[in-house]
Amino acid sequence: MRGFVYFVPLCLLLTACPEDRYHPDSSSGGSRDGGGSLFKFDWGSGGAADGQGAAGEAGVVGDGGGAVADGSIPLGAAATLQKIGAPTWRPKCAHLFVGACGDKASGFADGVKLVEQILPQHQYFPDQNLIGPKTPHQGNYGTEIAQGLQAAGIVEQHTVTTAELASPSCLFVALMLVPDGGPTGSSPDFQSGPVVDPQAFPMIIDGNLHQAGQLIDSSYDFTYPAIGSLTPPVTGQSYSHMPMVFLVNDELVPQLAPGAHDLTLKILDAQNVGWRVTVAFTVN
């Protein structure tokens, strides 16, 4: 895994992610070739794709904007989202911003502090290396990251400089997973409401970072556990929403150079269905 997980932008406005629209296409099949992690602190070298077959990629969903050449729909200004099978959960609004993150030696403590400032009703679970529930709250979970960035006075961006990627600074890539037609159950936020299907766990996130179309890091991988596996324990049958944050900088990825980049995450649940998210950013 690499740092913690935050996604490239952009939901610059709280209204930047309107109602989802489903767009079937003719693509099918696909192998496990990408992924991700929640609070992506990765000490190891990249892992190769596992080659496991995935459910047919039968459609794409978007948060506004028109389809691009491959049929995908933008998820914010610099990200696209493609549906794999028929998941009952989905990513919302990808975000990218720069901030102090610390370094490996500190356990990226400054990054944890910044994310907990942006999402004050969440906390870091070091044993699972993820940002999870803390204080019960309700509302539009899909815009929670955007609201937190706005409250902290942090400006989103999808173009960064090499200086901004120099440790102890990082590019944060963040998104939120939310239920989408799944079951009703209890969560740390309520006694009864929409939750991510408990049968969806563990989720496997397989992520690749590309530079000018070439793979430079394949270690953005993570396994998201069921809520009952969190330590310290929390109440509820499942999550009402799931923040994911990834880090990119020159300590984690020494090969970084000016040019076009994208982070591609393939997120599959225990039923082998899910989403492929591609987030683009430019380094100057």
C-alpha positions in Angstrom: 0.0 0.0 0.0 1.1 3.6 -0.5 0.4 6.3 2.1 -3.2 6.7 2.7 -5.8 6.8 0.0 -7.1 10.0 -1.5 -8.4 10.4 -5.0 -7.8 12.9 -7.7 -10.4 15.6 -8.0 -12.7 17.2 -8.5 -15.8 18.1 -6.7 -15.0 21.8 -6.5 -18.6 22.6 -5.6 -20.8 20.7 -3.3 -23.2 20.3 -6.2 -20.5 18.9 -8.5 -21.9 15.3 -8.2 -25.5 15.3 -9.3 -27.7 12.3 -9.4 -26.1 9.2 -10.9 -27.0 8.1 -14.4 -26.5 4.5 -15.7 -25.1 4.0 -19.2 -24.9 0.4 -20.4 -22.2 -0.4 -22.8 -20.9 -3.5 -24.6 -17.7 -4.1 -22.7 -17.4 -7.4 -20.8 -15.0 -9.5 -18.9 -11.9 -8.0 -17.4 -9.1 -9.2 -15.0 -8.1 -7.9 -11.6 -5.5 -5.4 -12.7 -5.9 -2.4 -10.4 -6.9 -1.6 -6.9 -6.6 0.7 -3.9 -6.4 1.1 -0.2 -8.1 3.1 2.5 -5.5 4.9 4.4 -2.8 3.9 2.0 0.4 3.7 3.9 2.5 1.3 1.9 5.9 0.2 2.9 6.3 -2.6 0.4 7.1 -2.8 -3.3 4.4 -3.1 -5.9 2.3 -6.2 -6.2 1.5 -7.8 -9.6 -2.0 -8.3 -10.7 -3.5 -11.5 -9.4 -5.1 -12.5 -12.6 -8.4 -13.5 -11.0 -11.3 -13.0 -13.4 -13.8 -10.3 -12.5 -17.5 -10.0 -13.3 -18.4 -8.6 -16.7 -17.9 -4.8 -16.9 -21.4 -4.3 -18.1 -22.0 -0.6 -17.7 -20.7 2.7 -16.4 -22.2 5.3 -14.1 -21.4 8.9 -13.9 -21.9 12.0 -11.7 -22.6 14.5 -14.4 -21.0 15.4 -17.7 -21.1 13.5 -21.0 -19.6 10.2 -21.9 -16.0 10.2 -23.1 -14.5 8.1 -25.9 -14.5 4.8 -24.0 -18.1 5.2 -22.8 -17.1 6.1 -19.2 -18.8 9.0 -17.4 -16.8 11.6 -15.4 -16.7 11.2 -11.6 -15.8 14.8 -11.0 -13.6 16.8 -13.3 -10.6 14.4 -13.5 -11.9 11.0 -12.8 -14.1 8.3 -14.5 -16.0 5.5 -13.1 -16.9 2.1 -14.7 -19.3 -0.4 -13.2 -18.3 -4.1 -12.9 -21.3 -6.4 -12.5 -24.1 -5.3 -10.3 -22.7 -3.9 -7.0 -25.1 -2.5 -4.4 -22.6 0.2 -3.3 -20.7 2.9 -5.3 -17.9 5.5 -5.1 -18.9 9.2 -4.9 -17.0 12.3 -5.9 -13.3 11.9 -6.2 -11.1 14.6 -4.7 -7.4 15.6 -5.0 -5.5 18.1 -2.9 -2.0 18.8 -1.6 -1.0 18.9 2.1 1.6 18.0 4.7 1.6 14.2 5.3 4.8 13.5 7.2 6.9 10.5 6.2 7.3 6.7 6.6 9.4 7.2 9.8 6.5 9.1 11.4 3.8 6.8 10.1 2.5 9.7 8.0 1.2 11.2 11.2 0.7 14.6 9.7 -1.4 13.1 7.0 -3.6 11.3 9.5 -4.0 14.5 11.4 -5.1 16.4 8.2 -7.6 13.8 7.2 -9.1 13.7 10.7 -9.4 17.5 10.5 -11.2 17.2 7.2 -13.4 14.4 8.4 -13.8 15.2 12.2 -16.5 12.6 12.7 -14.1 9.8 11.6 -11.0 8.4 13.1 -7.9 6.5 12.0 -7.8 2.8 12.8 -4.1 1.9 12.8 -4.5 -1.8 13.0 -6.6 -1.9 9.9 -4.9 1.2 8.3 -8.1 2.9 7.4 -10.3 5.9 8.2 -13.5 4.7 9.9 -16.4 5.7 12.1 -16.1 7.8 15.2 -19.0 10.1 16.0 -22.6 9.2 14.8 -23.7 11.6 12.1 -26.2 11.7 9.2 -26.5 13.7 6.0 -25.3 13.6 2.5 -22.3 11.3 2.9 -21.4 11.8 -0.8 -20.5 15.4 -0.2 -18.9 15.0 3.2 -15.3 15.2 1.9 -16.1 18.3 -0.1 -17.7 20.0 2.9 -14.7 19.1 5.0 -12.2 20.5 2.5 -14.2 23.7 2.2 -14.4 24.1 6.0 -10.6 23.6 6.3 -10.0 26.1 3.5 -8.3 23.5 1.3 -8.5 24.1 -2.4 -8.8 21.1 -4.7 -6.4 20.7 -7.7 -5.6 18.3 -10.4 -2.2 19.9 -11.4 0.6 19.7 -8.9 4.3 20.6 -9.0 7.3 18.4 -8.2 7.9 20.5 -5.1 4.3 19.8 -3.9 5.1 16.1 -4.2 8.4 16.3 -2.3 8.3 14.6 1.1 6.9 15.5 3.7 4.2 16.9 1.3 1.8 14.6 -0.5 -0.9 14.6 -3.1 -4.0 13.2 -1.3 -6.5 11.3 -3.4 -9.9 10.7 -1.7 -13.3 9.3 -2.3 -16.3 8.0 -0.4 -18.1 4.7 -0.9 -21.8 4.7 -0.2 -24.7 2.2 -0.4 -26.5 2.1 -3.7 -29.6 -0.1 -3.6 -28.3 -2.3 -0.9 -29.9 -3.6 2.3 -31.2 -1.7 5.4 -29.4 -2.3 8.6 -27.7 -0.7 11.6 -24.4 1.3 11.5 -22.4 3.4 13.8 -24.5 6.3 12.5 -28.0 5.0 13.0 -30.1 2.1 14.2 -31.7 1.5 10.8 -30.9 2.9 7.4 -29.0 2.1 4.1 -25.8 0.3 4.7 -23.1 -1.3 2.5 -24.1 -5.0 2.3 -22.3 -6.9 5.1 -21.9 -9.7 2.5 -19.7 -7.4 0.4 -16.7 -7.8 2.7 -13.9 -8.1 2.5 -13.5 -5.7 -0.4 -10.3 -5.9 -2.4 -8.7 -2.7 -3.8 -6.1 -3.2 -6.5 -4.5 0.0 -7.6 -1.9 1.0 -10.3 -0.2 4.4 -10.8 0.7 5.3 -14.3 3.0 8.0 -15.7 2.6 8.9 -19.4 0.7 5.6 -19.8 3.4 3.5 -18.3 3.0 1.6 -15.0 5.3 3.0 -12.3 3.8 1.6 -9.1 1.4 -1.3 -8.6 1.3 -1.2 -4.8 -1.8 0.8 -4.2 -3.5 -2.3 -2.9 -5.7 -2.8 0.1 -8.2 -5.1 1.7 -11.2 -3.3 3.4 -12.5 -5.5 6.2 -16.0 -6.0 7.5 -17.0 -3.6 10.3 -16.9 -6.3 12.9 -13.1 -6.6 12.3 -12.3 -3.0 13.4 -10.2 -2.5 16.5 -11.2 -0.9 18.7 -14.7 -2.3 18.0 -17.6 -0.2 16.8 -21.4 -0.9 16.8 -23.5 -1.8 13.8 -24.0 -4.4 11.1 -22.1 -2.5 8.4 -20.9 0.9 7.3 -23.2 3.7 6.2 -20.3 5.2 4.2 -16.6 4.5 3.8 -13.9 7.1 3.2 -10.8 6.1 1.2 -7.6 8.1 1.1 -4.4 7.5 -0.9 -1.1 9.4 -0.8 1.4 10.1 -3.6 4.8 11.7 -3.2 8.4 11.1 -4.0 9.2 9.1 -1.0 6.5 6.6 -1.8 7.0 6.7 -5.6 10.6 7.8 -6.4 10.0 7.5 -10.1 7.6 10.5 -10.2 8.4 12.9 -13.0 6.6 15.8 -14.8 3.8 14.7 -17.1 0.4 13.1 -17.2 -0.5 10.6 -14.5 -3.4 8.5 -13.5 -4.3 6.3 -10.5 -6.5 3.4 -11.5 -8.3 1.6 -8.7 -10.3 -1.6 -9.2 -12.6 -2.1 -6.2 -14.2 -5.5 -6.0 -16.4 -6.9 -3.2 -16.7 -10.5 -1.9 -19.2 -11.2 -4.7 -16.6 -10.2 -7.3 -18.5 -7.1 -8.5 -17.6 -3.5 -8.0 -16.1 -0.5 -9.8 -13.1 0.7 -11.7 -12.1 4.3 -10.9 -9.5 6.2 -12.9 -8.2 9.5 -11.6 -6.0 11.7 -13.7 -3.6 14.4 -12.6 -0.7 16.4 -14.1 2.7 17.0 -12.5 4.6 20.1 -13.6 
